[in-house]
Amino acid sequence: FGGWASMLAGIALGTMTYANLAALTQTNAKRLLAYSSIAHAGFLLLGLIAVYAPGEPRRFTQFGMTSLLYYLVVYTFTNLGAFGVLAAISRVTGGDDMSDLNGLYRRNLGLAALMAVFVLSLAGIPPLSGFLAKFMVFQAAWEVGAIWLVVVGVLNTIIGLYYYLRLLKAMFVHEALDERLVAVPGGTHLALLVSAALVVVRGLLPSLVLPAIQAVTQVAAR
């Protein structure tokens, strides 16, 4: 690499690695998701690297932009959903520590199920859209020769699995410290359901959104 691609590769490496390692030690769920968002910004840069990689066929540039836009769409709704669930819990418990998620399945099973969808998508578990988004940016970076960076990305994905599983363990394994039911306002509940539906559908049926994104990239590449 050279120029922009080289600089972006270094930023991606530092961003995803630092943020994932920092998230490992977090006991506050909101801070954990904040570091997770920073790590995903590093993954996002893999698609951008494919766009700026010099000397590559135009089709790779277009695929890099497609993977970049798809990743942005998917993780916008996924993060909105995850932070929305934390906001709903915080309204009842007054906090957003990991312990506030303990036993959530007993206090609001539907909310726990929605959070599980968002967390598993963030972790890149198939068939949710987070898996396809991450696979696409890895493929785009691989095709332009950033193999070492893809390997680092895969290792960081494995690290991320640990702290995402901590969230699931708190909700479904640990005993609740607060037995109050978590009530969710109708508008918030609807927004969370829509976000979760989009996360699932875009993973199972990516053809619903990818053609539109590809059309945009083709126009931009002219």
ZIGISUL-V976610 format. One record per run of one state. SS is the DSSP state (@ for helix, = for strand, . for the rest). FROM is the first residue (numbers start at 1). LEN is the number of residues. If there is no record, write none. Layout:
# ZIGISUL-V976610
SS/FROM/LEN
SS/FROM/LEN
This chain:
# ZIGISUL-V976610
./1/3
@/4/21
./25/3
=/28/1
@/29/24
./53/5
@/58/36
./94/3
=/97/1
@/98/4
./102/2
@/104/4
./108/1
@/109/15
./124/5
@/129/15
./144/3
@/147/26
./173/13
@/186/19
./205/2
@/207/15
./222/1
